[in-house]
């Protein structure tokens, strides 16, 4: 389980399968899987020596190289390793500094050592890590042209993390007992010009150190004609320590607060929020399938989770000249000893210690009907749970939103999975409805001073329902078509606006929940005789209008957009290597990926990547 999102963003090296699991997955995969889970499975090294080496180059200064090698070291001992490096010059032009910006470089690695001391025992030691550095632009003013920024301070990002796990599988008769012990450690630092202008107003610094340990024990039964099941225990312990600050320069006063401009040097300074959050969780679960006959199968499971969280937080302001600030406070009555943050409502708070404890039962039950060997009709109910926590960041509107509650969902799904027309057509269709209580949502809150902060709050009730269709048609060995579409109706049934002077959000759309999404793709393979074959791939995606905030205000609207991608690959008859050319966003569509407001209330946006194209070469060993 990746406890922090920045440590999950890494190249997928030595990958075997990717499982996309929709809906609550609490029974098997645990807490916070209220809407699904992505399960990444890497290859296990074995007797065969195999490898893959890739090199890729594209526009915007993009370059990538990677290698993977796996094989046998000795009888019963196997190993694999992979490493990659990629870089990009970035897409943005800084019109103030007259520089191109947004570049990054990243190194990543992954390794496995597998030992089979007996025919019943398997021990696997695995590790992975990554080092990422960038001056990518966090966001730009929405009024500026795409990929232009006028910030006077260049952003800097640094992410470094590593993790390891020890997996032991022991066969007890036909049963398998598994132990998974895992540890992860990560550091994240970023600094960026949050006022988005050429002025010296605000620079924000975020720094975070995290570590986590988890232990899982599980017992898996054999699969008989009648049943199979898995039962287990899970423990998680995590700690997150952050030192975040916002520093304000002289232009805050020269431009925005002119009455205090003569004292700009003295009242400039930084506000900070030192924070430490710890989390400890225990869980037990059981999940199984029972087959009444060849056509009917019952699946059911239950998970109990108990989680405790503790927080230590304070908010501190430090003006450059405390003595001058104190004299001005005495003369004006303004909280200038707490400048600069108090001017925006971010007053000082002494150390606050708080804790919360919660538990949850997450059941699932479903029925599968196998109409034939190639058609399954199913219905499923599942309950999911996402733990609550603390907004341990800058607080500008008191402490009303310092804590947020846990989220629960009741999910209903009915669908069909089928392979038709002599295995030429795969057709999957699903209708779903999810009913959320205390739905957790990020919301931009504006206080009386006009400052905007991003807080995680709870909407009382939310309903998300819709329909998904997935089709793959292979009319010949050389031709394949894909068409996937999703219709989504996701809205707040009940969500009171924290500002009583403004309308409630009842019936508003959820952020980033477009009503319709469509993906279509085609592949054609052209034989070249003794020279091998060419594979042509093209795909198209369309995303409907959506909003970036629960208010559904016009300023938070994101227009619909469509994207075209294509790839042509040449492979010889030996299939030992592949040479390809590719392009993404071929029409060079300019589209907003994210909309938000900064601390000063300025509308900002993040642009989706522009037109990208390049060439790649891959060489395969032992395949």
Secondary structure, DSSP 8 states (H G I E B T S, - for coil): --SSHHHH-S---SEEEEEEEES--HHHH-TT-SSEEEEEEE----SS-EEEEEEEEESTT-EEEEEEEEEEEETTEEEEEEEEEEEE--SEEETTTTEEE--EEEEEEEEEEEE-SSSSEEEEEEEEEEEEEE-----EETTS-TTEE--SS--EEEEEEEEEEEEEEEEETTEEEEEEEEEEEEEEEEEEETT-SSSS-EEEEEEEEEEEEEEEEEEE----SSEEEEEEEEEEEEEEEEEEEEEE-THIIIII-GGGGGGHHHH-EEEEEEEEEEEEEEEEEEEEEEESSSSEEEEEEEEEEEEEEEEEEEEEEEES-HHHHHHHHHHH-S-GGGTTGGGGT---EEEEEEEEEEEEEEEEEEEEEEEETTEEEEEEEEEEEE--EE--S--SSTTTTSEE--EEEEEEEEEEEEEETTTTEEEEEEEEEEEEEEEEEEEEEE-TT--EEEEEEEEEEEEEEEEEEEEEEEEETTEEEEEEEEEEEEEEEE---SSTTS---TT-B-TT--SEEEEEEEEEEEE-GGG-EEEEEEEEEEE--EESSTT--GGGEE--EEEEEEEEEEE-TT-SEEEEEEEESTT----EEEEEE-TT--EEEEE----EEEEEEEEEE--
